[in-house]
Amino acid sequence: MASEIIEKLQWRYATKKFDANKKLTNEKLSVLKEAFNLTATSYGLQPLKMVIVSEAKMKEALVPLTMDQAQVKDCSNVLVLCIEAAMTSEYIKKYFNKVEDLRKTPREILAPFESFLTTSFSEKTEEEISNWMSKQAYLAMGNLLTVCALENIDACPIEGFVPAKYDDYLGLKKLGLKSVLVLAVGHRAEDDLFADMKKVRRGIDQVVIEM
Ligand SMILES: Cc1cc2nc3c(=O)[nH]c(=O)nc-3n(C[C@H](O)[C@H](O)[C@H](O)COP(=O)(O)O)c2cc1C
């Protein structure tokens, strides 16, 4: 199994050219939705949402907002990883309501942690909070990339886009969201030259230090 995973990770690459005629099945998309939702996040607060853009005209409109990268047009779906615009005490309360409800944990047991989180977030600047949230989005991206590899879904992680323009075009502000990362998913075009290129990586002995 371990070597199978490595084979899959060798198979995946940042896809530069998607086959515009090949769409992901609903089953594959469901796996990606579940995997996104199962991503571990700091304190379990999940300050993230994933917007899925599938409509052809919308994907085409995203190209100029993505440094003219054609992947967002030719892929099957564009996953836009977004962070919440704010972390409010109301949001934290809802999370603890859910813990109480699902795990039947008495509120008095949860109260000290809830109060710690509420105070701690109220003392942070907006920038500190959005940096923290963005880190969670990168975790989700990593998780999705691995799941894509295991599911034979091709993907291109994309930082080369203009978040403010995505936010405007997708109406994210009124949803209380800000875009931070894009993941184009679908199936590689047969003539994507990058598919057969060797992986460029530092040696294991250069990136792993054993003590
Ligand atoms: C956070 C992040 C942002 C990236 N942004 C882009 C991008 O905007 N466009 C692109 O073609 N590739 C992008 N890449 C792909 C990387 O260039 C690629 O993953 C890296 O060169 C390693 O190659 P491989 O993924 O094919 O193994 C991004 C990768 C990551 C992890």
The ligand as a Gaussian input file, in Angstrom:
#p B3LYP/6-31G(d) Opt

LIG

0 1
 C        0.439000      26.725000      -3.541000
 C        0.775000      26.406000      -4.959000
 C        0.520000      27.326000      -5.954000
 C        0.788000      27.017000      -7.290000
 N        0.422000      27.898000      -8.280000
 C        0.530000      27.518000      -9.574000
 C        0.008000      28.323000     -10.622000
 O       -0.525000      29.409000     -10.414000
 N        0.108000      27.854000     -11.896000
 C        0.688000      26.650000     -12.199000
 O        0.724000      26.264000     -13.370000
 N        1.200000      25.871000     -11.215000
 C        1.125000      26.268000      -9.929000
 N        1.610000      25.453000      -8.929000
 C        2.228000      24.157000      -9.297000
 C        3.706000      24.061000      -8.913000
 O        4.480000      24.816000      -9.780000
 C        4.073000      22.577000      -8.959000
 O        3.288000      21.895000      -8.012000
 C        5.542000      22.338000      -8.660000
 O        6.331000      22.872000      -9.674000
 C        5.871000      20.860000      -8.503000
 O        5.511000      20.132000      -9.649000
 P        4.441000      18.943000      -9.644000
 O        3.272000      19.404000      -8.820000
 O        4.073000      18.801000     -11.098000
 O        5.092000      17.750000      -9.073000
 C        1.384000      25.771000      -7.612000
 C        1.654000      24.853000      -6.581000
 C        1.339000      25.155000      -5.287000
 C        1.602000      24.114000      -4.225000

